């Protein structure tokens, strides 16, 4: 078997490249300070970039990069890398300012330091983006680590999904081993049982094996791991209880002992306050802007069929609290009475989340559902605080009663007028895929993510995918 591929990038070359970019940013900042007529006039013959200053910058930046784990070698999300980089740069700038003070270089241009900080961050950010592009390109060329996942549980499938959606991480999914037939959406086939692991690694030229272990199970993997290491195969262990806790474990260190802690998915007080401010502002503005449209819809609903204009229904909100959700009525008044007959007609034991070609939907109701205009009254729910502009879909109590512990995680935040389900297929998504998207949204919540989902909502509605 041929020798295994080595990592695509090593820490030392990246560190040297970052230092070169940092010094380039320093030189460019000095050039701009001398050329742009802004700030205090520089005395003739003033030189800021002495060899001592350049050496100080290189030493401080290298130390901060290493101290804050910018090159710790883990496969991390881009956001985590960015946080490490920002922490390192912030500390480095403070140490640099202190160094200038204690070395009596107090006449050093503060404007030059501002130029330097901005340019350094932009150059280092651009370098990391370029690295992602190169990794994605090498993945397309087949130069990523060919990865075999051992296991067929939720963690195995989630790892496979993330490998496929993050090609710049340097992994290429070959297949699964040890489980049954891979379910739809797995992205790769099940190649065989655990007893054929070594043969599968050779047959498919795997560079990396990821074991997903059931929680509390002590599988005799020592011999397999040692044999894989002799072949030069990279090995990872992923405890399989992550799927039951919404994939949010965190690794902590207890005086040299690694612990895997379970993160709480609830938003912090600061995140909740920002989200509520966005909800109040957006719902109030949209209510004012859409008031004439809603008045016209109300008239159309009343003229199209007898019955109330608004449809009121109990839904499950944050922490399982029940609230009344408002929508424009899109069905005939006796829709609930006709439901059982419709189920018998189509041979269903229980109603699905959405019923395609539902004969109970009115003419105007079809138009309202096609463009999600029936949900405009929910802006009032948002303004009242029952719902949020962005969040999981507000669900009926009968459906929530069937949830398992993992699915109930979606109730940790307020349901949303729009959300990850609405911009990723709407009613076409199976419930497990929908819940997975919603829990991933909660786990990685940010105000920027809310704004992105809101921006994607209109194109998703116009596409008509999953609307019925």
N, C-alpha and C positions, 0 to 999 in steps of 0.2 A: 504494500500500500504506500502511496506516495506521501512525503512529509506534509504535515498540516500547514495550512496558510497561517502566516503570522498576522497580528493586528494591523489594520490598515494605517493607523497612525500611532506613533509612540510619543510619550510625554515630552522628551527632550527636544525633538525637532519643533514641536508646537510651541514650547516655551521660548525657544530661540526666535521663532517667527514672530511671536507676540512681542518680545522685547525689541525686535527690529521695527515692528510697526509702531511701538510706543516711542522709540527714538525718532522715527520718521514724523510722528505727530508732534513731537517736541520741536524738531527742526522747522516743520511747517508753521507751527505756532509762532516761533521766533521770527520767521520770514514775514508772516502776516503782521506781527506787532510792529516791525520796522517799516512796513510798506503802507499799511492802512492808517490814514490820518485820523485816528480816534484815540481818545484818552490823553493822558499827560504827555507833553512833548519829550522825546528821548534826547538826551544830551549826545552830541557828536562823539563817536568813538566808543559808545557803550556796548559792551559785549556781555550777553547773558549766558550763552551756552559755552561755558568753559569745560574742559575735560572732567573737572571735579563734579560739575553739575550732571553731566551725562552718566558718569559712573554712579553717582548717588541715585539717579533715576533707575538705572538698570538694576542695581542691588535691591532697592526698595520694592520695585515692581516684581522682580523675580521672587523675593521672599513672600510678598503678599499673595501672589498667584499660587505658590505652593502651600502656604498656610491655610488658605481658604478652599483648598481642594479643587481648584479649577482644572487640574489634570489628575483627578483621582482614578481615572480609567473606567469608571462605571458608565453603563449605557443609560443616560438620563434624559428626561424630556428637555426640550430646548429652554423652557421656562426655568428649570432648575439650574441649568448652566448659566443662564443670564443672571439669576440671583447671585450665584457664586462670583461671577465676574463683576457685578456691581459692588458687592461687598469688598472684593479685593481692590477695585479701583478707588472706592471711597476711602478706605484705610490708607492706601498708598498715597493719595493726595494729601491727607492730613499729616502723614509722616514726612512727606516731601516739604510741606509748609513748615513743619517743625524743624526739619533739617536746615532749611534756608535761614531760619531765625537763629538757631544755635551756632551756625557757622558764620554768622554776621553778614549774610548776603541779604540784608533787609531792604536793599533798594531794588531787589528783583521785581520785575513787572508783574503785578497781580493780574492785569489783563492778559498777559502772556499765559499765565497759569490757567485762566478760564478758557482761552483758545485751546490750550493743550488738553485740558480735561475733555472738552467736547469732541475734539478730533480723535483723541485716543479711544474713547468709547465707540465712536462711529467706525473707526478702522477695525477695531477688534470685533465688533459686531458683524461687520462686512466679511471678515475673515471666517467667522463661524458659519455664516450663511453660505459662503463659498465651499466650506468643508461639507456642509449638508448636501449641496448640489453635486460635489464630486462623489460622495458616498452613494447618492442615488444613482448617479451615472454608472458607477462601478457595480452597483447591484443589478442594473439592467444588463450589464456586460457579463454577469455571472461571476463576479469577483467577490461577492459577499460571502459570509460564513454560511455554508450549507447546514441547516439546522434540522435536527430530528427531535420531536417532542414526545416524551414517554408519558403516556397517560391519556385519558379521554374525558376527564371531568371538566367542570366549568373553568378552572384555572388554565388547563391545557388549551381549551378553545379560545379563551381570552388572550393568552400569550400568542397563539397563532394569528388571531385577528390583528393584534397590535404590531406583529412583525410585518404583516402585509400592508398595514396602513402607514408604517413608518420605515420606508425603504432606506432612508438615510442612516438608520441605526446600524447598518452593516450586516444584517441577518437576512437569510433567504430560507423560507420554509420549504422543507423537502417532504415532510409527512409526519404521521403520528405512529407510535408503536405502543403496544401494551393495552390498548382499549379495543372497543368493538368498532364496527364500521363508523367512520367519521360522519357526523350529521351534516345536513345542508348548512352551508355557510362556514364550514371548517376551513375551506380554502386549500386543502390538500387531503390526499387519501390516507386511510389507515393501512400501513404497509405490512403489518404482521404483529405477532404477539411478543411479549417481553422476553420469552425464551430465545427469540431470534435476534435479539438486539445487536450483538456483535456482527452477525451476518448482514443485518440491514445497514449498519454503519459502513461496512465494506462495499456492499452492493451499490449504495447510493452516494458513496464518497462523501460522507458527512464530516463536517469540520467541527460541529458543535452538537451536544446533546443536552437537552433541558429535561430534568426529571420533575414531574409534578406529583408530590407525595400526599396521600390522604392524611389528614390530621390525626395524629395519634398512632399511625401505622409505622412499624419499624421494619420496612422491607430490607432484606439482605442485599444491599446495593454495593457493599464495600468492594467485593471482587469485581463487579462490573465497572465501578468507577476507576479502580486501579488499572484494569485492562484497557479502558478507554484512554487513560493518561499515557499508557505505554505506546498507544497509537498516535499520541500527540493531539487527541481530540479535546476540545475545551468542554468542560462540564459545569452545569449550573443546577442548583436545587431550588425548586419553587414549591413550598408547602401548599397543599391543595385546599386549605381552609380559606384561602383568599377569596374564592368565589362566593362563599357564604357570608362574607363580611364586606361585600361590595368593592373588592379589590383595592382596599385602602390601608394595607399594613405599612408600618414604618419601622425601620431598623434603628435600634438604639444600642449604645454601648454601656455596659455595667462593669467598669474596671477591667476591660479586656474580654468580657463575655458578651456576645451578640444576643440581643433580645429583639423579638419581633412584636411590636405593640400594635394594638388595634386603634385606629384613628376614629374620632367622632366626626360624623358627616355634617353635624349642625354648623350653620354659619356662625361666625363670630359676631359679637355685638356691633362691631364696626361695619362688617359686611351687611348685616341686617339693616343698619341705619342707612347706608348708601343705597341699598336696594329699595327700601321704602321711599326714600327721597325721589328716586327715579320713577317709582310707581305713581306717586302722587302727581308729580310734574307731567309725566306722559299721559296718564289717564285723564287729568283735568284738561289738558290741551286738546286731546283727541275727542273728548266729549263735546267740547265747544265747537271743534271743526266739523264733526260728523252729525251734529244735532239736526241740520236740515235734511241730511240723507236718512237719518233714522226716522224722522217724521214721515218722509215719503215711503219708507219701507213699512212703517206701521199702517199707513193708509192702504198700501197694496195688500198686506196680509189680511186686513179686515174685509176688503172688497173681494178677495179671492175665495175665501171660505168662511163660514160662520165659526165663531169661537173667539177666545181671547187673543189679543195681539202678542202678549208675552207668554212664554212657556217657563214655568217655575219648577225646579226639580232639586231635591236634596242631593248634595254632593259632599264628598269627604275632603276636608281641608287639612291644614297643617296639624300634625300630632293627632289625627283621627277626628278632629272636630267637624261636626256637620254644619253646613251652611246652605242657604238657598241660592242657587245659581239662576241667573236670568238669561234667556235667549229669545229671539224672535221665534214664534211658533212656525214650524215648517211642516207639520203633519195635520191630518184631520183631527177634529176634537176627540173622537173615540178611538184614537190610535192604540191605547193600552188594551182596550176591549178586543181589538182585532188582532192583537199580537199572538195569542194562543192559536187562533185559526191559521195564521200565517206560518207559525212554526210547524203545525201539523201538515200543512200543504207542502212545505219544503223538506219535511222529514228531519227536522232538527229537534233535539231534546231541550236545548236551552238557546236563548238568543245570542248571536255573536256580538262583538263590540260594535260593528256597523253592518247593516244589512244592505247588500247591493240591490239595486232596482226595487227598492221598498215601495210597494203600491200605496202605502199610507201617506207618502210625501205629497204635498200639494204642488200645484204648478209653480207658484211663486217660491215655494219651499225649495224646489230643485235649483232655482237660480241662486237663492240665498246660500244654500249649502255649497254650491259649486265655487262661490267666491268667499265663503266663510263670513258673509255679511250677517248671518243669523247670530253670530257671537258678539256683535257690537255692544249689546246691553251689558256684557260682562265687564265693560269699562267701569260700570258702576260698582261691581263687585271688587274691582281693583282699587278704586278710590276709597271704598269702605274698609279695605284691609282684609277681606275674605280671600282675595286672590292677589297674584302678582302679575306684572306684565309678562314675565318669562318664568317658566317653571314646568313641573310635570303636568300632565293632563289631569283636570279635575275628574275624579272617578266616582261612579255610583257606589253606594254602600254594598249592594249585592255582589259587586265584583271585588271590592276590598276584602270582603269576608272570606274570599277564596285565596287571599295572598298568603305566601309563606313568609318567614322572617326576613329573608333577603329582599323580597319585593316590597315589604312594608317600609324599607329604607326611603322610598320615594316620598313618604308622608312627613319627612323631617323638615320640609320646606313648604311654603304655600304653593298651591297649584297655579299654573300660569295661563294667561290668555293665549300665549304662544309658547313654544318650547322646542326642545330637540326633536320630539316626535313630529311636530308640525312641519319642520324643515327637512325631515329625513324620511319621507314616505307616508306620513299621516296614518290613515287607517289600514294601509297595506302592510304595516309592520306587525310581525307576531309579537305577542305580549312580552316574551322574554327579551327580544331585541329592543323593544320599546323601553322596558324597565332598565335594561343595561345602559341605554343611551341617557336615560334620565338620571340614574345614579352616577354615571360618569360626569354629567353636568353638575350635579351637586358637589361631588368630590373635588372638581377643579373649578369651582365657582369663582367668577370675577365679574366686575362691572363691565369690563370690555367684552366678555363672553355674552352677557345679556344684550349689549348693543349690537353685536354681530348677529345674534339670533333674530333680533328685531329687524335688522336690515335684510336678512334672508327670508323673512316671512312673506313679504309681498311677492317676490318671484316664485316662492313655493306655492302660494295660493293661485297665482296666474297659471302655473303649470298644470293644475288640476289633478295632480297625482294623489291618489288615495282619498279623493273627495267624493263622497256619496252618502 
